[in-house]
């Protein structure tokens, strides 16, 4: 069924609000003249709304741990706000250290093994996601 986006005036444009992210919508126009004659509907025009920044993903979790490697897993945020996931970045560092190293980047996998770690050290991990419209989430909580 169709919803009315604008009615009752002579404007030739309108802003429709309350739409969902990255959805394809169809629009049509009908006009009524001063004598109350109404035209047929116009041809249908389609327009996709924009995507938006994905929600922050949950903190990563861990699988197998050895003396020099850790399996890291992560999952999608509650809402990616439109376009599909295009890329994950997982970073790690020694706990409290300043700079982060990239443990995984450039794909849509949801796990990776970080190798070459030092024995008996505490590490921090975080992830962020970029959707197909190039919007990037905030970093997850550190795990």
N, C-alpha and C positions, 0 to 999 in steps of 0.2 A: 504494500500500500504506500501511497505517497503522503508526505508531510508538507504542510504549508510553511515555506521559509520567509515569505513576505506577502502581505496582502493589504489592500486598502489605500494605496497611494499612487503617485505618478513617477516614483523613482525608477531609474533604469538599471540600478544595481542594488545589491543587498549583501550583507554579511550573515552567513548562517553559522550559528554557534552550537555547542553541545555535541559536536561530531567526535568520533573515535579516531585515534591515531592510525595512520597508514591504512585507511579503508577506502575503497572505491565507491564513490557516490554518483548518482545520476540526478540530473537537474533538467527541468523543463519549465516553460513559461506559457502563460495564458493571459490574454489581455481583454479587458472589458471597456467599451467606450462609454461616452456620456449618455448615450441612448440605451445603455444596458445590454448591448449586443456583445456576446462573448465569442472570442476566436476559438479555433481548435487549438489543441496543445502544440507547442513547437516541437521540433525534433529534440531527441534526448541528447544531452551533452554529459560526458563523464569526466570526473576529476578525482584524483586520489589525494587524500589529506596527507600531510607530512608526518613522518615518524618523529620521535622525540628521544631524549636520552634514556637509555635503559635504567631501571632501578639498580641500586647497588647490589652486587651479588653477595650471597652468604660467604662467610669465611671458609677457606678450604679445609679439607679433612685429610687424614693420612691413612695409608695402607701399610705395606711392608716397610720396615726400617732396618737398615744394616749399619755397620760402623761408618760407612762412607756414602750411603745413599738413602733417600726417602722417596717413597711413592706418594704423590700428591694428587688429590681429586678435588674437583669443584663442580658446582652446579649453577644453572641459570638463575637469574634473579626472579622474583615473583612476577615482574612485568617487564618485558623488553620494549614496551611502548611502540610497537609497530613492526618495523622491518626485522627480518630474521637475523640470527647471530652470524656475524661474519668472521670475527676473530676474538680469541682469548689471549691475554697476557698474564702469565704467572711469574711473580718475582719472589726472590728470597734474599735473606741477609743474615749475618750473625746477629743474634739478639742485641738490640740497642745500637748496632753499628749504623753509620750514616747512610751509605749508599746501597742501593738495591741492585742485584744481578738478575738477568732474565733467565728463568728456568724453562719457559715455554712461550712461544709467540708465533703468530702467523697462521693459525688454523682453528678448527672448531672442535678439536678433541677436548675431553673434559678430565683428562688425567695425564700425568707425565712423571717420569722418574728423574729426580735431581741427583746427579752423581758427583764424585770428586769432593765430597764434604769432608771436613776435618773430624777426627775421632772425638767423641764425647763433648761436642759443642752444641749449644742451644741455638736453633735457627728460627727465624720468623718467615712466614709466607703470606702473600696476598695475591688477589686476582682482580682483573677488571675485564669488561667485555665491550666490544664495539659491534654495533649492528650494521646491517647492509647499507644504511644511509649515512654511515660514518659518524654516528653519535656514540660517544664513549662514556661508560658509567664512571662513577667515582670508584676508588679502590675499595675492595672489601675490607672488613675488619681483619686485623692481623691474627694469624693462628700460629 
